Amino acid sequence: MNMKGADNTRKPKNSSRLFLIDIGSAGTPRIVPVAAGIVSRGTQVSESVESYYRMDPWGAPETALTGQAVSHRFSGHRVKGDQAQDYILGETPGGPEGRCVTFYDCDGSAPAGQPNGWKGRALIRILDDGSGGAAGRQSIAFCLVVNGSPQRGTMTRVGGSYRWTPEP
């Protein structure tokens, strides 16, 4: 994706990173950005390690990474009419299977000609579906909990739609 503005390849800004979800039905993709009303995004990475102790050399352990769990948290204000928010907070079918979406994590500061994103499956976890003070806007928060290993590729925007090309 080509982002306007200064060269952000060495010092990327958070605004250059774009998350999208596919809210279409089977066989008919409809990729929309998760952006309207969002004021904060964070990624949590939880890794598991296992230490293996051998008797030589003197019981010093060898440590190996045995697992990783990644989730992307979004918080902000409710914007009715936004396709991503309406899907996540209103249309998402119940049950774990219905709450899984295809997501795209795209870096607009990636150098041209190089892969700029990841595509994977994620479970939608709603943390706050609209709260706050009586006079304020509704606050929302949700997570995309990554299922499995995402694949590398390139997201491009053609006209008003997005197109994903997996890395060979």
For each residue, the residues with C-beta under 8 A, 3 or more apart:
1: 18 106 108 116 155 156 157
2: 108 112 157
3: 8 16 108 109
4:
5: 8
6:
7: 10
8: 3 5 11 12 13 16 108 109
9: 12 109 110 111
10: 7
11: 8
12: 8 9 16 17 107 109
13: 8 16 109
14: 17 41
15:
16: 3 8 12 13 107 108 109
17: 12 14 41 105 106 107 108 109
18: 1 33 35 104 106 108 155
19: 33 34 35 41 72 74 103 104 105 106 144
20: 31 32 33 34 103 104 106 155 162
21: 31 32 34 84 87 88 101 102 103 104 144
22: 29 30 31 101 102 103 104
23: 30 31 32 83 84 87 91 101
24: 28 29 30 31
25: 28
26:
27:
28: 24 25
29: 22 24 102
30: 22 23 24 83
31: 20 21 22 23 24 104 161 162 164
32: 20 21 23 83 84 87
33: 18 19 20 36 84
34: 19 20 21 38 74 84 88
35: 18 19 38 84
36: 33 79 82 84 85
37: 76 77 78 79 82 85 140
38: 34 35 41 74 75 76
39: 75 76 77
40: 74 75 76
41: 14 17 19 38 72 73 74 75
42: 72 73
43: 70 71 72 73
44: 70 71 72 73
45: 68 69 70
46: 68 69 70
47: 65 67 68 69
48: 65 66 67 68
49: 63 64 65 66
50: 63 64 66
51: 61 62 63
52: 61 62 63 64
53: 59 60 61
54: 57 59 60 62
55: 59
56:
57: 54 60
58:
59: 53 54 55
60: 53 54 57
61: 51 52 53
62: 51 52 54
63: 49 50 51 52
64: 49 50 52
65: 47 48 49 68
66: 48 49 50
67: 47 48
68: 45 46 47 48 65
69: 45 46 47 145 146
70: 43 44 45 46 145 146
71: 43 44 125 143 144 145 146
72: 19 41 42 43 44 103 105 122 143 144 146
73: 41 42 43 44 127 141 142 143
74: 19 34 38 40 41 141 142 143 144
75: 38 39 40 41 127 128 139 140 141
76: 37 38 39 40 139 140 141
77: 37 39 137 138 139 140
78: 37 85 89 130 137 138 139 140
79: 36 37 82 85
80: 85 86
81: 86
82: 36 37 79 85 86
83: 23 30 32 86 87
84: 21 23 32 33 34 35 36 87 88
85: 36 37 78 79 80 82 88 89 90 140
86: 80 81 82 83 89 90 91
87: 21 23 32 83 84 90 91 92
88: 21 34 84 85 92 124 126 142
89: 78 85 86 92 126 129 130 140 142
90: 85 86 87
91: 23 86 87
92: 87 88 89 98 99 124
93: 98 99
94: 98 99
95: 98 99
96: 99 100 123
97: 100
98: 92 93 94 95
99: 92 93 94 95 96 123 124 125
100: 96 97 121 122 123 124 147
101: 21 22 23 121 122 124 144
102: 21 22 29 119 120 121 122
103: 19 20 21 22 72 119 120 121 122 144 146
104: 18 19 20 21 22 31 117 118 119 155 162 164
105: 17 19 72 117 118 120 150
106: 1 17 18 19 20 116 117 155
107: 12 16 17 110 116 117
108: 1 2 3 8 16 17 18 116
109: 3 8 9 12 13 16 17
110: 9 107 114 115 116 117
111: 9 114
112: 2
113:
114: 110 111 154
115: 110 152 153 154 167
116: 1 106 107 108 110 154 155
117: 104 105 106 107 110 152 153 154 155 164
118: 104 105 150 151 152 153
119: 102 103 104 150 151 153 164 166
120: 102 103 105 146 147 148 149 150 151
121: 100 101 102 103 146 147 148
122: 72 100 101 102 103 144 145 146 147
123: 96 99 100 144 145 147
124: 88 92 99 100 101 142 143 144
125: 71 99 142 143 144 145
126: 88 89 129 141 142
127: 73 75 141 142 143
128: 75 131 139 140 141 142
129: 89 126 140
130: 78 89 138 139 140
131: 128 138 139
132: 136 137 138 139
133: 136
134:
135:
136: 132 133 139
137: 77 78 132
138: 77 78 130 131 132
139: 75 76 77 78 128 130 131 132 136
140: 37 75 76 77 78 85 89 128 129 130
141: 73 74 75 76 126 127 128
142: 73 74 88 89 124 125 126 127 128
143: 71 72 73 74 124 125 127
144: 19 21 71 72 74 101 103 122 123 124 125
145: 69 70 71 122 123 125
146: 69 70 71 72 103 120 121 122 150
147: 100 120 121 122 123
148: 120 121
149: 120
150: 105 118 119 120 146
151: 118 119 120 166 167
152: 115 117 118 166 167
153: 115 117 118 119 164 165 166 167
154: 114 115 116 117 164 165 167
155: 1 18 20 104 106 116 117 162 163 164 165
156: 1 162 163 165
157: 1 2 161 162 163
158: 161 162 163
159:
160:
161: 31 157 158
162: 20 31 104 155 156 157 158
163: 155 156 157 158
164: 31 104 117 119 153 154 155
165: 153 154 155 156
166: 119 151 152 153
167: 115 151 152 153 154
168:
